[in-house]
Amino acid sequence: MAKRYVRYYSGTFIINLIIISIIFACTGLVPFGSNNFLSSDLGTQYLTFLTELRRQIVSGNLHLYLFSQSLGDNFFPVMSYYLLSPFNLLLVFFSARNIPIAADILIMIKISTMGVTMAFFLKEYFQERSAANWIFTIAYSFCGFVASYFYDLMWLDALIMLPLVAVGVMRVIKHHQYVLYYFSILFSIIFNYYLGYMLCIFSVCFFIYIGLEDNLFHQQDKWLVIRRYLISSVLAGLSSAVVLLPTLIGMLKTAKTSFNILNYLPSARFGLEALTQLGIGGNSFDQRLEHGPSVFMTSTILILLLSYYLSSRVSNRDKQNSVFLLGILLISMFVTTFNTMWHMFQNPAGFPFRNSFIFSFACIFIARKAWQSGVVNELDVITKATCIAGILICLGYLTEWLLPKIIEKLGFDSISLNYSIDYFWLSLVCIILSGLTLLLLNRNKNFLLILFLMVGFEVIANFNSVMATADFGNQAIYQNEFDRENTILKEVKDRSNLGHRIIVSKSGLNKAFPEKYNNYNDPILFNINGLSLYSSTLNQNTLEMMKNLGYFSLNVRRISYYGGTKLTNALLGVYYRVRQWGSHYHVEENYKAPTLGFLADNNIYDFKMRSGQALSNQERLWQALNGNSTEYFKNSLLTSMQQSVIGNQKLYTYQLTTRTTGPLYFYVTPFNYDKSKIYVNGKRIKTSSINVYKAATLYLGNFKRNKQVEIRILTNKTLGLNPRYFQSLDQSKFDLSVDNFKRRSLNIKSDLNHDTVRGSINVDQDAPLLLSIPYDDGWSAYVDGKKVKINKVVSNLMAIDLKKGQHNVVLNYQVPGLKLGWLVSAVAVILFISFILIVRSKDKLRDI
């Protein structure tokens, strides 16, 4: 018996592993070639966060605050959103330079494990361990969702847990057993709370479905079962409070909390063109941000699913129950209101219909029920289902082809929908062959192998349809450039002060990436204190503050180092700028930058940011810090402006005279540098390797006082005769102020990797200590061992008041809500154990 179980589950795992290995080998992905998948979120986010997680695990230095997250931020939301998969423990077997290889192997293992849990569900429900189950496990493990989003590897854990949640629900209803359900919900939330939330909704739908199927709602003990199910659900949710509570507090500081009424209007999310998703090639990597629901499930599953509703072997009651389950899941994707609710009440920023894997699971489950009912023995039913499947595909592609033409005829702009006629024909051929194989299976059981091969071919073809439109990075180049950059940054970090920041403005890693790599997460990747970040957990207050100081932000998930000035570099303690120049790295040092903490004037408490006035904000901020009204930024004298038209753009020619010696800056908001050209005295100014589509401060050069400068701007934007566009920083006055701040800086003595900042400072007169660390309730400050109040200043920085004299300053960070989360989780676990003991004792008394 044990050998049969081992053969059944190991067979499922190995079959899936072979299929995903074939897929990766066909595209030359590591470990089967030199390509690596450094596109989309895997290259820009997961790679970085996995590298940091591996660093912490290997070093044994687990810390929950990172100064490498922009100006510094709580790392817990990143961990709970991206990193809590138990499979990530395998990272310890890989070096930092080989994390892209580790990511691919993790994907392979997770997809293989999906088959195991799905096989467990099928065995539990149908009480069979037949080889036929492997057909359905393959369809599930390589469904459209997996093919479309496999590189978002954190989501794959939810597909592993989904069958376990389903079995848990079954055991609650059928056997009054609650342990599996409790732990499956608990770990679903812990591994990835986002899709775990969706599994909680699914558990309710599946509970009702199994309840209808088992006639639960007409039994005397129905309220007992419902009550116990709800208690188990609530306790599972409360037990995950150790993750949910601190994550919720952290995510409330992001832009994820924004509300848009349009996301709740009961509008349709897709039309008949979504039927193309049922066939091979319905999605491509190019369409990852916007497409129909990814519900590919192979033609065999589609035919069996349709047969379930055409067959007389299936009772009307069973059909109605399945319509309820599939209908609820379909409506949840189709209607905007419900789709938003399923996505934690937020419209997905790309990657739509993230709950489509649940619909695919239900379809595959119903198809397996059709198989058990013996629909393959009904030749007319299989024939009709095959014809209907073909018609659905034709209808989807016809709509895809016809829709743009109708829109154009109505007088609107023409649109282009990406689809391949080759995949249309391939899908039709597969439907015909699958239908024929199902028909022949009735005569000869050996055709089961042919059916198995057909399903395998389709999932490989569909997966490759996504991979075919994706560009790959190069692992050999990545390893080489990672080592080079890691070496130079380690040297820079070793010789810098613990309280300084480093900017990486151009990285050699760009060569390894298939698309533009903007270095947003290099600080985390190489464990340095930086400015930039690309993450769904980006603190909105930090983002807004940096935007108002002139830094570039593409959207609510990104903040760049680009847009800084000498003043903001000094304010934020930027000491080094590292960039690759040719085959070498160039290091620029800012010897005058103070550390992350320096003494300032009390006027800092009255300073307020003004939206869209970056250089004005910097001027007023520096005056507040110094407690004076000195003019640090001076408008240039505009002597003339000429305007002409060149093509579809306007050319503005400014003649101006600088009023002080120092760097000249340009700032207009909004302004698209990517579609504009700027020339200073005939020489074009390079904006950035980053495509700057919105506002950012632009450095135009260093000029002496009374210098005549000609600036030409070719742009789509309408500009005026405004001297505030061009401002020079008075270098001599600025240097004097920076020297003063540097002398009055906090001498930081602690490694910032330990959620603690320790330092000493000599205060010549009572003054606030400004800390260029984002304000966070998790920080507590101690001066000479006594706790002091932390004040929020400059929109989102911190300051503490210091008296005259020598002081030791300590800042400690604790994740807000983590302690309370542990307490709630502990109490909930104890309550569940008590609940189980009470249930068992009561059930024993009932059985006597």
C-alpha positions in Angstrom: 0.0 0.0 0.0 2.8 2.5 0.9 4.6 1.7 -2.3 1.5 2.6 -4.3 1.2 5.9 -2.5 4.9 6.6 -3.2 4.5 5.6 -6.8 1.4 7.7 -7.3 2.7 11.0 -5.8 6.4 10.6 -6.9 5.1 9.9 -10.4 3.1 13.1 -10.4 6.1 15.1 -9.2 8.5 13.5 -11.7 6.1 13.9 -14.7 5.6 17.7 -13.9 9.4 18.1 -13.4 10.1 16.5 -16.8 7.5 18.7 -18.5 8.8 22.0 -17.0 12.4 20.8 -17.7 11.5 20.3 -21.4 10.0 23.8 -21.5 13.0 25.4 -19.9 15.4 23.4 -22.0 13.7 24.5 -25.2 14.4 28.1 -24.3 17.9 27.5 -23.0 17.0 28.7 -19.5 19.3 27.9 -16.6 20.1 25.2 -15.4 19.7 23.9 -19.0 21.4 26.8 -20.8 22.9 30.2 -20.3 19.6 32.2 -20.5 18.0 33.4 -17.4 14.6 35.0 -16.9 15.4 38.6 -15.8 12.3 40.2 -17.2 9.3 41.7 -15.5 8.9 41.4 -11.7 11.4 38.5 -11.5 14.3 40.6 -12.8 13.3 43.9 -11.2 12.0 42.8 -7.7 12.2 39.1 -6.8 15.8 38.8 -7.8 16.8 41.6 -5.4 14.6 40.5 -2.5 15.7 36.8 -2.8 19.3 37.9 -2.7 18.7 40.0 0.4 16.8 37.1 2.1 19.6 34.7 1.2 22.1 37.2 2.7 20.2 37.4 6.0 19.7 33.6 6.3 23.4 32.8 5.5 24.8 35.5 7.8 22.3 34.7 10.6 21.7 38.5 10.8 17.9 38.6 10.4 16.7 42.2 10.5 13.4 43.8 9.7 14.5 47.3 8.7 16.6 48.0 5.7 18.4 51.3 5.0 18.7 50.0 1.4 15.0 50.4 0.9 15.0 53.9 -0.5 15.9 56.1 2.5 15.1 53.2 4.8 11.9 51.3 5.5 10.2 48.4 7.3 11.3 45.2 5.5 8.4 43.1 7.0 5.8 44.0 4.3 8.4 43.0 1.6 9.0 39.7 3.4 5.3 38.9 3.8 4.5 39.9 0.2 7.4 38.3 -1.6 9.5 36.0 0.6 7.6 33.8 3.1 7.5 30.7 0.9 9.2 27.8 2.7 10.8 26.9 -0.6 13.0 30.0 -0.2 15.1 28.1 2.4 16.7 26.4 -0.6 18.5 29.7 -1.3 21.2 28.8 1.2 22.5 26.3 -1.4 23.2 29.0 -3.9 25.7 31.9 -4.0 24.4 35.5 -4.4 25.6 35.6 -8.0 23.5 32.4 -8.8 20.2 33.6 -7.4 18.7 33.8 -11.0 19.5 30.0 -11.3 17.9 29.5 -7.8 14.8 31.3 -9.0 14.3 29.0 -12.0 14.9 25.9 -9.9 12.4 27.1 -7.3 9.8 27.6 -10.1 10.4 24.1 -11.3 10.1 22.6 -7.8 6.9 24.6 -7.1 5.2 23.6 -10.3 6.1 19.9 -9.7 4.7 20.2 -6.1 1.4 21.6 -7.5 0.9 18.3 -9.2 1.4 16.4 -5.9 -1.2 18.4 -4.0 -3.6 18.3 -6.9 -3.1 14.5 -7.0 -3.9 14.4 -3.3 -7.1 16.3 -3.8 -8.2 14.0 -6.7 -7.4 10.9 -4.6 -9.4 12.2 -1.6 -12.4 13.3 -3.6 -12.7 10.4 -6.1 -11.1 7.8 -3.8 -8.9 6.7 -6.7 -5.1 6.7 -7.3 -5.4 5.9 -11.0 -2.9 7.0 -13.6 -5.7 8.9 -15.3 -5.4 11.5 -12.4 -2.1 12.5 -13.8 -3.8 14.0 -16.9 -5.7 16.4 -14.6 -2.7 17.2 -12.4 -0.7 18.2 -15.5 -3.6 20.4 -16.7 -3.7 22.1 -13.3 0.1 22.5 -12.8 0.4 24.1 -16.3 -2.8 25.9 -16.5 -3.0 29.4 -18.2 -2.3 31.2 -14.9 0.9 29.3 -14.4 2.1 29.8 -18.0 1.3 33.5 -17.8 2.7 34.3 -14.3 5.2 31.6 -13.5 7.9 34.3 -13.0 5.8 35.8 -10.2 7.0 32.8 -8.2 5.5 34.0 -4.9 2.0 33.3 -6.4 2.8 29.6 -7.1 2.6 28.7 -3.5 -1.2 29.5 -3.6 -1.6 27.0 -6.3 0.1 24.4 -4.1 -2.2 25.2 -1.2 -5.5 25.4 -3.2 -6.1 21.6 -3.4 -5.2 21.3 0.3 -7.8 23.9 1.2 -10.3 22.0 -0.9 -9.6 18.8 0.9 -9.7 20.6 4.2 -13.2 21.8 3.4 -14.3 18.4 2.3 -13.1 16.9 5.6 -14.9 19.5 7.6 -18.2 18.6 6.0 -17.8 14.8 5.4 -15.8 13.8 8.5 -16.1 16.7 10.9 -12.3 17.0 10.8 -10.8 20.5 11.1 -7.0 20.3 11.5 -6.2 20.1 7.8 -8.5 23.0 6.9 -7.2 25.1 9.7 -3.6 24.7 8.7 -4.2 24.9 5.0 -5.9 28.3 5.4 -3.3 29.4 8.0 -0.3 28.6 5.8 -2.0 29.9 2.6 -2.2 33.3 4.3 1.3 33.1 5.8 3.0 32.1 2.5 1.3 34.8 0.5 -1.4 36.8 2.2 -2.6 38.3 -1.1 -3.6 35.1 -2.9 -4.2 33.5 0.6 -7.1 36.0 0.9 -8.5 34.7 -2.4 -8.3 31.1 -1.1 -10.3 32.2 1.9 -13.1 33.4 -0.4 -12.8 30.2 -2.4 -13.2 28.1 0.7 -16.6 29.7 1.3 -17.7 28.9 -2.2 -16.4 25.4 -2.1 -18.0 24.8 1.3 -21.4 25.8 -0.1 -20.7 23.5 -3.2 -19.7 20.5 -1.1 -22.6 21.2 1.3 -25.1 21.2 -1.6 -23.6 18.0 -3.0 -23.7 16.2 0.4 -27.2 17.7 1.2 -25.7 19.3 4.3 -28.2 22.1 4.4 -31.1 19.7 4.9 -29.4 17.8 7.7 -30.2 18.3 11.4 -26.6 19.1 12.3 -26.1 21.7 9.6 -25.7 24.6 12.0 -23.2 22.6 14.0 -21.1 22.0 10.9 -21.4 25.6 9.7 -20.6 27.0 13.1 -17.5 24.8 13.4 -16.4 25.7 9.9 -16.7 29.4 10.7 -14.9 29.0 14.0 -12.0 27.2 12.3 -11.9 29.8 9.6 -11.8 32.7 12.0 -9.2 31.1 14.2 -7.0 30.3 11.2 -7.2 33.9 10.2 -6.4 35.1 13.7 -3.5 32.7 13.9 -1.9 34.4 10.9 -2.1 37.8 12.7 1.7 37.6 13.3 2.0 38.2 9.5 -1.3 40.0 8.8 -1.2 42.7 11.5 2.3 44.1 10.9 1.8 43.8 7.1 -1.5 45.7 7.3 0.1 48.5 9.3 3.0 48.6 6.8 0.8 48.5 3.7 -1.4 51.3 5.0 1.6 53.6 4.4 1.7 52.7 0.7 -0.5 53.9 -2.2 -2.3 50.6 -2.1 -4.9 52.2 0.1 -6.1 54.6 -2.6 -9.8 54.5 -3.4 -11.3 54.8 -6.9 -15.0 54.5 -7.4 -14.6 53.4 -11.0 -13.1 50.1 -9.6 -16.5 49.3 -8.0 -18.8 50.1 -10.9 -20.6 46.9 -12.2 -19.1 47.0 -15.6 -17.9 44.1 -17.8 -14.2 43.3 -17.7 -14.0 41.3 -21.0 -16.1 40.1 -23.9 -16.2 37.2 -26.2 -12.6 37.7 -27.2 -11.7 36.2 -23.9 -12.7 32.8 -25.4 -9.3 32.8 -27.1 -7.8 32.1 -23.6 -9.3 28.6 -23.8 -6.9 27.7 -26.6 -3.1 27.5 -27.0 -1.4 30.9 -27.2 -4.2 32.9 -25.7 -1.6 35.0 -23.8 1.9 36.1 -24.5 4.5 37.7 -22.3 4.0 41.0 -24.2 0.4 41.1 -23.0 1.2 40.3 -19.3 -0.1 43.7 -18.1 -3.4 43.6 -19.9 -5.2 40.6 -21.2 -8.2 38.4 -20.7 -8.5 35.8 -17.8 -5.8 33.1 -18.1 -8.0 30.1 -18.1 -6.3 27.7 -20.5 -6.8 24.1 -19.3 -6.1 22.0 -22.5 -8.6 20.9 -25.0 -9.1 17.5 -23.3 -10.3 19.2 -20.1 -12.4 21.7 -22.1 -14.2 18.8 -23.9 -14.8 16.9 -20.7 -16.1 20.0 -19.0 -18.6 20.6 -21.7 -19.5 16.9 -21.8 -20.4 17.1 -18.1 -23.3 19.4 -19.0 -24.3 17.5 -22.1 -24.3 14.0 -20.6 -27.4 12.3 -19.3 -25.2 10.3 -16.9 -24.8 13.5 -14.8 -27.9 14.4 -12.7 -29.5 17.8 -13.1 -28.8 18.5 -9.4 -25.0 17.9 -9.9 -25.1 20.2 -12.9 -26.8 22.9 -11.0 -24.3 22.6 -8.1 -21.4 22.9 -10.5 -23.0 25.9 -12.3 -23.2 27.6 -8.9 -19.5 27.0 -8.3 -18.2 28.0 -11.8 -20.8 30.8 -12.1 -19.6 32.5 -8.9 -16.0 32.2 -10.0 -16.7 33.4 -13.5 -18.7 36.4 -12.3 -15.9 37.3 -9.9 -13.7 37.9 -12.9 -16.3 39.3 -15.3 -17.9 42.0 -13.2 -15.5 44.8 -12.1 -17.1 45.2 -8.7 -16.5 41.6 -7.7 -13.1 41.5 -9.4 -12.0 44.4 -7.3 -13.3 42.7 -4.1 -11.4 39.5 -4.9 -8.2 41.6 -5.4 -8.3 42.9 -1.8 -10.5 45.8 -2.9 -7.8 47.2 -5.2 -7.7 47.2 -9.0 -4.6 45.2 -10.0 -1.8 47.3 -11.5 -1.1 45.0 -14.4 -1.4 41.2 -14.3 -5.3 41.2 -14.2 -7.5 38.4 -13.1 -5.1 37.0 -10.5 -7.9 34.8 -9.3 -8.2 32.9 -12.6 -6.3 29.9 -11.3 -9.2 29.2 -8.9 -11.6 29.1 -11.9 -9.2 26.7 -13.7 -9.0 24.5 -10.7 -12.8 24.2 -10.5 -13.1 23.5 -14.3 -10.5 20.7 -14.1 -12.3 19.3 -11.0 -15.6 19.3 -12.9 -13.9 17.7 -15.9 -12.6 14.9 -13.7 -16.1 14.4 -12.4 -17.2 14.0 -16.0 -14.5 11.4 -16.5 -15.7 9.5 -13.4 -19.3 9.6 -14.7 -18.2 7.8 -17.8 -19.0 10.5 -20.4 -16.2 9.1 -22.6 -18.5 6.2 -23.2 -21.1 8.5 -24.8 -19.9 9.0 -28.3 -22.5 11.6 -29.2 -21.8 13.7 -26.1 -18.0 13.7 -26.8 -18.7 14.7 -30.4 -21.0 17.5 -29.5 -18.6 18.8 -26.8 -15.7 18.7 -29.3 -17.8 20.7 -31.8 -18.8 23.3 -29.1 -15.2 23.6 -28.0 -14.2 24.4 -31.6 -17.0 26.9 -32.0 -16.0 28.7 -28.8 -12.4 29.1 -30.0 -13.6 30.3 -33.4 -16.0 32.8 -31.7 -13.2 34.1 -29.6 -10.8 34.7 -32.5 -13.6 36.1 -34.7 -14.3 38.7 -32.0 -10.6 39.4 -31.6 -10.4 40.0 -35.4 -13.7 41.8 -35.8 -13.6 44.2 -32.8 -10.9 46.6 -34.0 -12.7 46.9 -37.4 -16.0 47.7 -35.7 -14.4 50.3 -33.5 -12.7 51.9 -36.5 -15.9 52.0 -38.5 -17.6 53.8 -35.6 -15.1 56.6 -36.0 -12.8 55.9 -33.1 -9.1 55.4 -33.2 -8.0 52.0 -34.6 -6.7 49.5 -32.1 -4.5 46.5 -32.6 -5.2 43.4 -30.6 -2.3 40.9 -30.6 -3.3 37.4 -31.7 -1.7 34.7 -33.8 -3.6 32.9 -36.5 -1.2 30.0 -36.1 -2.3 29.4 -32.6 -5.9 29.5 -33.7 -5.3 26.6 -36.1 -3.2 24.7 -33.6 -5.9 25.0 -31.0 -8.5 23.7 -33.4 -6.3 20.8 -34.4 -5.7 19.9 -30.8 -9.4 20.0 -30.0 -10.1 17.7 -32.9 -7.4 15.3 -32.0 -8.3 15.3 -28.3 -12.0 14.7 -29.1 -11.0 11.8 -31.5 -8.7 10.3 -28.8 -11.5 10.4 -26.3 -13.8 8.7 -28.7 -11.2 6.0 -29.4 -10.5 5.6 -25.7 -13.9 3.9 -25.4 -12.6 1.1 -27.7 -9.1 0.8 -26.5 -7.7 1.8 -23.1 -4.2 2.2 -24.6 -5.4 5.5 -26.1 -5.0 6.8 -22.5 -1.3 7.2 -23.3 -2.1 9.1 -26.4 -4.4 11.4 -24.4 -1.6 11.8 -21.8 0.8 12.8 -24.6 -1.7 15.2 -26.1 -2.2 17.0 -22.8 1.6 17.2 -22.3 2.0 18.6 -25.8 -0.6 21.3 -25.3 0.8 22.5 -22.0 4.3 22.7 -23.4 3.0 24.5 -26.5 1.0 27.0 -24.5 3.8 27.6 -22.1 6.2 28.2 -25.0 3.8 30.6 -26.5 4.4 32.9 -23.6 8.2 32.2 -23.5 8.4 32.9 -27.3 7.6 36.6 -26.8 9.9 37.0 -23.8 13.5 38.2 -23.9 16.1 36.5 -21.7 19.1 37.7 -19.8 22.5 36.0 -19.8 23.5 34.2 -16.6 27.3 34.2 -17.4 27.3 38.0 -17.9 25.2 38.4 -14.8 27.6 36.4 -12.7 30.6 38.3 -14.0 29.1 41.8 -13.6 27.6 41.0 -10.2 31.0 40.0 -8.9 32.6 43.2 -10.4 30.0 45.5 -9.0 29.9 43.7 -5.6 33.6 44.1 -5.3 33.7 47.8 -6.0 30.7 48.6 -3.8 32.2 46.6 -1.0 35.4 48.7 -1.3 33.4 51.9 -1.4 31.3 50.8 1.6 34.3 49.8 3.6 35.9 53.2 3.3 32.7 55.2 3.8 31.2 56.3 7.0 28.5 54.1 8.4 26.0 57.0 8.2 26.4 57.8 4.6 24.5 56.8 1.4 25.8 55.6 -2.0 24.2 56.1 -5.4 24.6 53.6 -8.2 23.7 55.6 -11.3 24.9 53.2 -14.0 25.5 49.5 -13.4 27.3 46.8 -15.4 24.4 44.6 -14.7 22.5 46.3 -17.5 24.4 44.1 -19.9 22.9 41.0 -18.5 19.3 42.1 -18.7 17.1 41.8 -21.8 15.4 45.1 -21.2 16.4 48.4 -19.7 17.6 47.9 -16.2 17.1 51.0 -14.1 19.1 50.1 -11.0 16.1 50.9 -8.7 16.9 48.0 -6.3 20.7 47.9 -6.6 21.0 49.2 -3.0 19.2 46.1 -1.7 20.9 43.8 -4.2 24.4 44.9 -2.9 23.5 45.8 0.7 24.3 49.5 0.5 22.5 52.5 1.9 20.9 54.2 -1.2 17.9 56.3 -2.3 16.0 54.3 -4.9 13.4 51.5 -4.7 11.0 49.6 -6.8 8.5 47.7 -4.7 4.8 47.4 -4.2 5.5 48.2 -0.5 7.1 51.7 -1.2 6.1 54.1 1.6 3.9 56.8 0.0 5.0 59.6 2.4 8.6 58.9 1.5 7.7 58.9 -2.2 5.9 62.2 -2.0 8.6 63.9 0.0 11.3 62.8 -2.5 9.1 63.8 -5.5 8.7 67.3 -3.9 12.5 67.5 -3.6 12.8 66.9 -7.3 13.5 63.1 -7.5 11.9 61.2 -10.3 9.0 58.8 -9.7 7.4 56.8 -12.6 4.5 55.5 -10.4 3.6 54.7 -6.8 5.9 51.7 -6.8 9.1 53.4 -7.9 11.4 56.2 -6.6 14.7 56.9 -8.4 18.0 58.4 -7.3 17.7 60.6 -10.4 16.7 64.3 -9.9 19.0 65.0 -6.9 21.0 68.2 -6.5 24.1 69.0 -4.4 21.7 70.2 -1.7 19.6 67.0 -1.6 22.8 64.9 -1.6 24.0 66.8 1.5 20.5 66.6 3.1 20.3 62.8 2.6 24.0 62.0 3.3 24.9 60.9 -0.2 28.7 60.4 0.0 29.5 58.4 -3.1 28.2 58.0 -6.6 29.2 54.9 -8.5 28.8 54.4 -12.2 30.3 52.2 -14.9 32.2 54.1 -17.5 33.3 51.9 -20.4 34.9 48.8 -18.8 35.7 50.5 -15.5 33.8 51.8 -12.5 34.0 55.4 -11.7 33.6 56.6 -8.1 32.7 60.2 -7.3 33.0 61.3 -3.7 31.1 64.1 -1.9 33.5 64.7 1.0 31.3 67.4 2.5 28.1 65.4 3.0 27.1 65.1 6.6 25.9 61.7 8.0 22.3 60.6 8.3 21.9 62.8 11.4 23.0 66.4 11.9 22.0 69.4 14.1 19.6 71.9 12.6 17.7 75.0 13.6 14.3 74.9 15.3 12.8 76.4 12.2 12.8 72.9 10.8 9.6 72.2 12.8 7.7 74.8 10.9 8.8 73.8 7.4 6.1 72.6 5.0 6.5 71.1 1.5 4.8 72.6 -1.5 3.7 70.3 -4.3 5.4 70.7 -7.6 8.0 73.3 -6.4 11.2 71.2 -6.0 13.8 73.9 -6.1 11.7 76.3 -4.0 11.3 73.5 -1.5 15.0 72.9 -1.4 15.7 76.6 -0.9 13.2 77.1 1.9 14.3 73.8 3.6 17.9 74.8 3.6 17.0 78.2 5.1 14.9 76.4 7.8 17.8 74.1 8.6 20.2 77.0 8.9 17.8 79.3 10.6 18.4 82.1 8.1 16.9 83.8 5.0 20.0 83.4 2.8 19.2 83.0 -0.9 20.9 79.7 -1.8 19.2 79.2 -5.1 19.1 82.2 -7.4 16.9 82.6 -10.5 18.8 83.2 -13.7 18.2 86.5 -15.5 16.3 85.8 -18.7 17.2 88.3 -21.3 15.1 86.7 -24.1 13.0 83.8 -25.2 12.3 82.8 -28.8 9.7 80.2 -29.9 9.5 78.2 -33.2 7.9 75.1 -34.5 9.9 72.1 -35.7 7.7 69.3 -36.9 5.2 68.4 -34.2 7.3 70.0 -31.4 8.1 73.5 -30.2 11.6 74.8 -29.9 12.2 77.3 -27.1 15.5 79.3 -27.1 16.4 81.0 -23.9 19.1 83.6 -23.4 20.0 83.9 -19.7 22.7 85.2 -17.4 23.6 83.3 -14.2 23.5 85.3 -10.9 25.9 83.2 -8.9 28.8 80.7 -9.3 27.6 77.1 -9.0 25.6 74.3 -10.6 22.7 75.4 -12.8 19.5 73.4 -12.5 16.3 73.1 -14.6 12.9 72.1 -13.2 9.5 72.1 -14.7 6.6 69.9 -13.7 5.4 67.9 -15.5 8.1 67.5 -18.1 8.8 64.5 -20.3 12.6 64.4 -20.8 12.3 61.2 -22.8 10.5 63.0 -25.6 12.4 66.2 -25.3 15.9 67.5 -26.3 17.8 70.1 -24.2 20.9 71.9 -25.5 23.1 74.1 -23.4 25.4 76.4 -25.4 24.9 74.0 -28.4 25.7 70.8 -26.5 23.0 68.3 -25.8 22.4 67.5 -22.2 22.0 63.8 -21.5 19.1 63.3 -19.1 19.4 59.8 -17.7 19.7 56.2 -18.6 16.3 56.1 -17.0 13.4 57.2 -19.2 12.2 60.2 -17.2 8.6 60.7 -18.3 7.6 63.1 -15.4 9.1 65.8 -13.4 12.7 65.6 -12.1 15.5 68.2 -11.5 18.0 68.3 -14.3 21.6 69.4 -13.9 22.6 71.7 -16.8 26.2 72.3 -15.9 28.5 74.4 -13.6 28.8 78.1 -14.4 30.4 81.2 -13.0 28.5 84.3 -12.0 27.3 86.6 -14.8 27.9 83.8 -17.4 25.9 84.1 -20.6 24.1 80.8 -21.3 21.9 79.8 -24.3 19.4 77.0 -23.6 17.4 75.4 -26.3 14.5 73.1 -25.5 12.7 71.0 -28.1 9.5 69.6 -26.5 5.8 69.0 -26.8 5.2 70.9 -23.6 4.2 74.6 -23.6 6.7 76.7 -21.8 6.8 80.3 -20.8 9.2 83.1 -19.9 9.7 82.0 -16.4 13.0 82.7 -14.7 12.3 80.1 -12.0 12.8 77.3 -14.6 16.6 77.9 -14.3 18.2 78.3 -10.9 21.8 78.3 -9.8 23.0 77.1 -6.4 25.3 79.6 -4.7 28.2 77.2 -4.2 30.2 79.3 -1.7 27.2 80.0 0.6 26.1 76.4 0.3 29.6 75.1 1.2 29.7 77.1 4.3 26.4 75.7 5.5 27.4 72.1 4.7 30.7 72.5 6.6 28.7 73.6 9.6 26.3 70.6 9.3 29.2 68.2 8.8 30.9 69.5 12.0 27.7 68.9 13.9 26.9 65.5 12.5 26.1 62.4 14.4 29.1 60.0 14.6 27.3 56.7 13.8 29.1 53.7 15.3 26.6 50.9 14.7 26.2 48.6 11.7 22.9 49.7 10.2 22.0 46.0 9.5 20.8 45.4 13.0 17.6 47.5 13.2 19.6 49.9 15.5 21.4 53.2 15.0 24.0 54.2 17.6 26.0 57.3 17.6 27.5 60.1 19.6 27.4 63.9 19.1 28.7 67.0 20.8 25.9 69.7 20.9 27.3 73.2 21.2 23.8 74.7 21.9 20.3 73.3 22.3 19.1 72.1 18.8 17.1 69.4 17.1 18.9 66.5 15.5 17.6 66.0 12.0 17.7 62.4 10.9 17.3 61.7 7.2 15.4 58.5 8.1 11.7 58.2 7.2 9.4 58.7 10.1 8.0 55.4 11.3 6.1 54.5 14.5 8.4 51.6 14.9 11.4 53.8 15.9 12.1 54.7 19.5 14.9 57.1 20.4 17.1 57.2 23.5 19.5 60.0 24.5 21.9 58.9 27.2 19.7 56.0 28.1 16.5 58.1 28.4 13.6 57.8 25.9 12.8 61.0 24.0 10.1 62.0 21.6 10.6 61.6 17.9 9.1 64.4 15.8 8.0 64.2 12.2 9.6 66.9 10.1 10.2 67.7 6.4 7.0 65.7 5.5 8.5 62.4 6.4 11.8 62.6 8.2 12.6 62.4 12.0 14.0 64.9 14.5 14.8 64.7 18.2 15.6 67.6 20.6 19.1 67.6 22.1 20.4 69.7 25.0 23.9 71.3 25.0 26.6 68.8 25.8 28.0 65.4 24.8 25.3 62.8 24.1 25.0 59.1 23.1 22.0 58.6 20.8 20.4 55.2 20.2 17.5 54.5 17.8 15.8 51.1 18.0 13.4 49.7 15.5 10.5 47.3 16.2 8.1 46.4 13.5 4.8 48.1 14.3 2.1 45.5 15.2 4.5 42.5 15.3 4.3 42.0 19.1 0.6 42.3 19.1 0.5 40.0 16.1 2.5 37.3 18.0 0.1 37.7 20.9 -3.0 37.3 18.8 -1.6 34.4 16.9 -0.5 32.6 20.1 -4.0 33.1 21.7 -5.7 31.9 18.5 -3.6 28.8 18.3 -4.4 28.0 21.9 -8.1 28.6 21.2 -8.0 26.2 18.2 -6.3 23.5 20.2 -9.0 24.0 22.9 -11.7 24.0 20.2 -10.4 20.6 18.8 -10.3 19.0 22.2 -13.9 20.2 23.0 -15.1 19.0 19.6 -13.6 15.6 20.0 -15.0 15.2 23.5 -18.5 16.2 22.4 -18.4 13.9 19.4 -17.4 11.0 21.6 -20.3 11.7 23.9 -22.6 11.8 20.9 -21.3 8.5 19.6 -21.9 6.8 23.0 
